[in-house]
Amino acid sequence: MPDHESGLKLQVLLLADHANVRDGLLSVLSAGITRAALPSYPGNLPAYMAMLVMIPADQAELAHEAVIKFKYPDAAVEIARFDLGFRIGSGMAFPGESLLVPLVIPIGVVAFPRPGQVDAQVSLDAQPAGDLSFWLLPVGTPLRPAP
């Protein structure tokens, strides 16, 4: 873990049908998922967590760490954890330029044991950076309430 105070900022945090990084750019499709209906539990949500992290110019060449934890808030039990290390390297920015770094995590590998609210908590360089909540609905529940 870095021993410096982080100036990193989580600028974007989205749950999407698909996301990828190409040529340093974040490409996102159908973002803003807040609820999903899985066919059974435990079940996998075929989605992607998309992030843009702003790195100040003076920290561009340092190693950084992102940790994403998925939890059920009613039980505070960790469902899954992703640890990502990243470094920009020299020559990627003009002097004084901050950089936006795209990160994508395919969360379809996570087996969610039951329906309920899920919190995704993001920390950057061991400091809380942001969170996102979504709901996994019980089997047979429609995505939208009846009118």
C-alpha positions as CSV (number, residue, x, y, z in Angstrom):
1,M,0.0,0.0,0.0
2,P,1.3,3.5,-0.8
3,D,2.7,5.4,2.2
4,H,1.6,8.8,0.8
5,E,-1.6,10.7,1.2
6,S,-3.7,10.0,-1.8
7,G,-5.0,12.8,-4.0
8,L,-6.9,10.3,-6.2
9,K,-10.5,11.0,-6.8
10,L,-13.2,8.7,-8.0
11,Q,-14.9,10.7,-10.7
12,V,-17.2,8.1,-12.2
13,L,-18.7,4.9,-10.7
14,L,-21.3,3.0,-12.7
15,L,-22.8,-0.4,-13.0
16,A,-23.4,-1.3,-16.7
17,D,-24.4,-4.1,-19.0
18,H,-20.9,-3.8,-20.6
19,A,-17.8,-1.7,-20.3
20,N,-14.3,-1.9,-21.6
21,V,-11.1,0.2,-22.0
22,R,-9.7,1.0,-25.4
23,D,-6.8,3.3,-26.0
24,G,-7.1,4.7,-22.5
25,L,-10.8,5.5,-23.0
26,L,-13.7,4.1,-21.1
27,S,-16.5,2.7,-23.2
28,V,-19.8,2.0,-21.4
29,L,-23.0,0.4,-22.6
30,S,-26.4,0.7,-20.8
31,A,-25.1,2.2,-17.5
32,G,-27.0,3.1,-14.4
33,I,-28.2,-0.3,-13.3
34,T,-29.9,-0.1,-9.9
35,R,-31.8,-3.3,-9.8
36,A,-31.5,-6.7,-11.4
37,A,-33.6,-9.9,-11.4
38,L,-31.5,-13.1,-11.3
39,P,-33.0,-16.4,-12.3
40,S,-31.8,-18.2,-9.1
41,Y,-29.6,-17.8,-6.1
42,P,-26.8,-18.1,-5.6
43,G,-26.5,-16.3,-8.9
44,N,-24.2,-14.2,-11.1
45,L,-25.0,-10.7,-12.4
46,P,-23.6,-10.3,-15.9
47,A,-22.5,-6.7,-15.5
48,Y,-19.5,-4.5,-15.2
49,M,-18.3,-1.9,-12.7
50,A,-16.9,1.0,-14.6
51,M,-14.8,3.7,-12.9
52,L,-12.8,6.8,-13.9
53,V,-10.1,7.7,-11.4
54,M,-8.5,11.2,-11.5
55,I,-4.8,11.1,-10.6
56,P,-3.0,14.4,-9.9
57,A,0.1,15.2,-12.0
58,D,2.4,14.8,-9.0
59,Q,1.2,11.2,-8.4
60,A,1.1,10.0,-12.0
61,E,4.2,7.9,-11.7
62,L,3.4,6.3,-8.3
63,A,1.9,2.9,-7.8
64,H,-1.8,3.1,-6.7
65,E,-4.3,0.6,-5.4
66,A,-8.1,0.3,-5.8
67,V,-10.1,-2.0,-3.6
68,I,-13.8,-2.8,-4.4
69,K,-15.8,-4.6,-1.8
70,F,-19.3,-6.0,-2.3
71,K,-21.4,-6.3,0.8
72,Y,-25.0,-6.8,2.0
73,P,-25.5,-3.8,4.2
74,D,-28.1,-5.6,6.4
75,A,-25.4,-8.2,7.4
76,A,-22.2,-6.3,6.8
77,V,-20.8,-9.5,5.3
78,E,-18.3,-9.2,2.4
79,I,-19.6,-11.1,-0.7
80,A,-16.6,-10.4,-2.9
81,R,-13.5,-8.2,-3.1
82,F,-11.4,-7.0,-6.0
83,D,-7.9,-5.6,-5.5
84,L,-6.4,-3.7,-8.4
85,G,-2.9,-2.2,-8.7
86,F,-2.2,0.4,-11.3
87,R,0.5,2.9,-12.3
88,I,0.4,5.4,-15.1
89,G,4.1,5.7,-15.8
90,S,6.3,8.5,-17.1
91,G,5.5,10.4,-20.3
92,M,1.7,9.9,-20.2
93,A,0.9,13.4,-19.2
94,F,1.9,17.0,-20.0
95,P,3.6,18.8,-17.0
96,G,1.0,19.6,-14.4
97,E,-1.7,17.6,-16.2
98,S,-4.0,15.4,-14.1
99,L,-5.1,12.2,-15.7
100,L,-8.4,10.2,-15.8
101,V,-7.7,6.5,-15.6
102,P,-10.4,4.1,-16.6
103,L,-10.9,0.9,-14.7
104,V,-13.4,-1.9,-15.5
105,I,-14.3,-4.9,-13.2
106,P,-16.4,-7.8,-14.7
107,I,-18.6,-8.6,-11.7
108,G,-20.2,-11.6,-13.5
109,V,-17.7,-13.8,-11.7
110,V,-19.3,-13.0,-8.3
111,A,-21.8,-15.5,-7.0
112,F,-24.4,-13.5,-5.0
113,P,-25.8,-15.8,-2.4
114,R,-29.2,-14.2,-2.0
115,P,-31.4,-11.3,-3.1
116,G,-31.3,-7.9,-1.4
117,Q,-29.5,-4.6,-1.4
118,V,-25.8,-4.8,-2.3
119,D,-23.3,-2.1,-1.6
120,A,-20.1,-1.7,-3.7
121,Q,-17.5,0.2,-1.6
122,V,-14.5,1.7,-3.4
123,S,-11.3,2.7,-1.7
124,L,-8.3,4.3,-3.5
125,D,-4.9,4.1,-1.9
126,A,-6.6,2.8,1.3
127,Q,-8.9,5.8,1.6
128,P,-12.7,5.6,1.1
129,A,-13.5,7.0,-2.4
130,G,-17.1,6.2,-3.1
131,D,-19.9,3.7,-3.1
132,L,-22.8,2.4,-5.2
133,S,-25.8,0.5,-4.2
134,F,-28.0,-1.8,-6.2
135,W,-30.8,-4.3,-5.6
136,L,-30.9,-8.0,-6.5
137,L,-34.6,-8.9,-6.6
138,P,-36.1,-12.1,-5.4
139,V,-36.7,-14.7,-8.1
140,G,-39.9,-13.9,-10.1
141,T,-40.0,-10.2,-9.1
142,P,-40.5,-7.8,-12.0
143,L,-37.8,-5.1,-12.5
144,R,-40.4,-2.4,-12.2
145,P,-43.5,-2.1,-9.9
146,A,-46.9,-2.6,-11.6
147,P,-48.6,0.7,-12.4
